Amino acid sequence: MSEGNEDKIRRLNRVAGQVNGIARMIEEERYCIDILHQIQAVRSALAKVESQVLKDHAASCIAEAISSGDAGEQERKFGELMELFEKRK
């Protein structure tokens, strides 16, 4: 496994721990603002992983499609990205 993937896995494992912690906070009926702060931290951590994966995709899959000169493949990769960004709304 590449170092970049190891970093993503570490981050995701940390997020999983945070989510479990949030569930415990809710079970313990902790203060709502404290729970919301933890939820924001999870969102931020996931956004960082998402950004890393997107950068990797651009550096590999997109770059390969561009260098291949295959217009169909380039359109497919562009379409995948557009579909992804449309789902983020």
N, C-alpha and C positions, 0 to 999 in steps of 0.2 A: 504494500500500500504506500502510495506517495506521501510525502510529508504534508502536502496541502490537504490531502484527504484525511490524514490523521488529525490535523487541526480541526477540520469540519466535524469529525466524529467526536472529538473532545468537547467542542462547543455544544453539539446536540445532546451529548450525555449530560452536560451541565444544565441545559434547558429542561431535560427530562426531570432532573432532580429539582429544579425550580418549580416545575408544574406540580410535582408530588408535594412539595412544600406548600404551595398555594392551596391544594386540596386539604392538607392538614390545617392550614390557617382557617379555612372555611368551616371545617369540622369543629374546630375549637372556638368558632364564632369570634375571631379576632377582629380588630377595628378595620372597617371597610377601606379606609384610606391606605392602610398598610397593605392590604390585599391588592388594591389597585396599583400601588407602587410596584409590587412584585409582578403583576401582570404586564405592566409597562416594561419592566426589565426583561421579561421573556420575549415580548414583541421585538425589543431592540436586539436581543441576542439572535433571534430567528432572522431578522433583517440582515444582520452581518453575515450569517451563513448563506442566505439567499444571494447576497451581493457577491460572495466568494464563488458560489456555483455559477452565477451569471458571468463573472469574469473568466472563469475556466472555460465556459461554453464559448465565449467570444474568442478566447485565445486558441481554442482547438477546433471545434466544429465549424464555427463561422469562418475562421481563417482558412481551414481546409477547403470549404465550399468556394471561397473567393479565389484561392490559388488554383483550384481545379479548372476554372474557366467554364464549368458546367452551369449554364444559366438556369436550368431547371432545378439543380441542387441549391443554387443560391436563392432562388425564389422560395423553395421549400423551407430553408433555414430562416429566411426573413419572415415568412408566414408563421412559423413556429413562435418566433419572438413576438410578433404582433398579437397572436392569439394569447400568449402569456400575459402581455401587458394589458390587454382588454379585460382579462379575468381579474386583474388587480383593482379594478374600479369599484 
